[in-house]
Amino acid sequence: MLRPKFDAHGLVTCVATDARSGDVLMVAFMNDEALDRTIQTGEAWYYSRSRKRLWKKGETSGHVQQVLEMRVDCDQDAVWIKVDQTGGAACHTGRHSCFYRRIDRGGDGAPVLIETDSERKFDPDKVYGK
């Protein structure tokens, strides 16, 4: 029986992966309503902590996530969805995945970010009007 364990803010972590490649596309949060809408519609819905509201992935960009499979972890405090990502970009920066930077070490041993798989699929300024 599905009984998600929402945190003190009423949220569970959701990991979205590309159903074909297995790439991790993004990590977001779902409240009870977002989880229910995702189950009922077959499209990914999330709760935006910054905007403090429910949002359908792709509502602005058109890059909707069609959910092909949903799983919940053993404690039911995290959700994993396998999606077909419309438009090939899940990240609001226009990239395929939000995880386009690798953490490495510079010559001095300090952490540095190295862009990898960072080709933009769309221009976020044009899509979001920033």
C-alpha positions in Angstrom: 0.0 0.0 0.0 1.3 3.4 -0.9 1.9 5.5 2.2 4.5 8.2 1.5 6.4 9.6 4.4 6.4 13.3 3.8 8.9 15.4 5.6 8.1 18.2 8.1 7.3 20.5 5.1 4.9 17.9 3.6 7.4 17.0 0.8 9.1 13.9 -0.6 12.2 13.9 -2.8 11.6 12.8 -6.4 14.4 11.7 -8.7 13.5 11.8 -12.4 15.5 9.7 -14.9 15.4 9.4 -18.6 13.6 6.1 -19.3 15.7 5.3 -22.3 19.2 6.3 -21.3 18.9 6.0 -17.5 20.4 9.5 -17.1 19.5 11.3 -13.9 17.6 14.4 -15.3 16.6 16.2 -12.1 15.8 16.1 -8.4 12.7 17.9 -7.2 10.1 17.6 -4.5 6.5 16.5 -4.5 3.8 17.2 -2.0 0.7 15.0 -1.7 -1.2 16.8 -4.5 1.8 16.7 -6.9 2.2 13.0 -6.2 -1.5 12.3 -6.8 -1.6 14.4 -10.0 1.4 12.6 -11.3 -0.2 9.2 -10.6 -3.6 10.3 -12.1 -2.3 12.1 -15.2 0.9 10.2 -16.1 2.7 13.6 -16.4 5.2 14.8 -13.8 4.0 17.4 -11.2 6.2 18.9 -8.5 6.0 21.3 -5.7 8.3 24.4 -6.1 9.8 25.3 -2.8 11.0 28.7 -4.1 7.6 29.6 -5.7 5.6 27.8 -2.9 3.2 26.3 -5.4 2.4 23.2 -7.4 3.8 23.1 -11.0 3.6 20.8 -13.9 6.9 20.1 -15.5 6.9 21.8 -18.8 4.0 24.2 -18.1 6.2 27.1 -19.3 8.8 25.5 -21.6 6.6 22.8 -23.1 9.2 20.2 -22.1 6.7 17.9 -20.3 7.8 14.7 -18.6 5.6 11.7 -19.5 5.9 9.2 -16.7 6.5 5.6 -17.9 7.2 4.1 -14.4 7.0 5.2 -10.8 8.8 3.6 -7.9 9.0 4.4 -4.2 11.9 3.4 -1.9 11.7 1.0 1.0 10.9 3.7 3.5 8.5 5.5 1.2 10.3 8.8 1.7 11.6 9.1 -1.8 10.1 8.7 -5.3 11.8 7.7 -8.5 10.1 8.3 -11.8 11.3 7.1 -15.2 10.2 9.6 -17.9 10.1 10.4 -21.5 11.4 13.9 -21.6 9.7 16.0 -24.3 12.1 18.3 -26.1 15.2 16.5 -24.7 15.8 19.0 -21.9 14.8 18.7 -18.3 16.9 21.5 -16.8 15.7 25.1 -16.7 19.1 26.1 -18.1 18.2 24.4 -21.3 20.3 21.3 -20.8 19.3 17.6 -21.0 20.1 17.1 -17.3 20.4 19.3 -14.3 23.6 17.3 -13.5 25.8 18.8 -16.2 28.8 19.7 -13.9 31.3 17.3 -12.5 33.1 18.1 -9.3 36.8 17.7 -9.7 40.0 18.9 -8.0 42.1 21.8 -9.3 45.9 21.8 -9.3 45.8 23.2 -5.7 43.4 20.5 -4.6 40.5 22.8 -4.3 37.2 21.7 -5.7 36.4 22.9 -9.2 33.3 22.4 -11.5 33.9 20.9 -14.9 31.0 21.2 -17.4 30.2 17.9 -19.2 27.3 17.1 -21.4 26.4 20.8 -21.2 25.1 21.5 -24.7 21.9 23.5 -24.5 18.8 22.1 -26.1 17.0 25.5 -25.9 17.8 29.1 -24.9 16.2 29.7 -21.5 16.0 33.5 -22.1 13.7 32.9 -25.1 11.7 30.2 -23.4 11.2 31.8 -20.0 11.4 35.5 -21.1 14.1 36.5 -18.7 
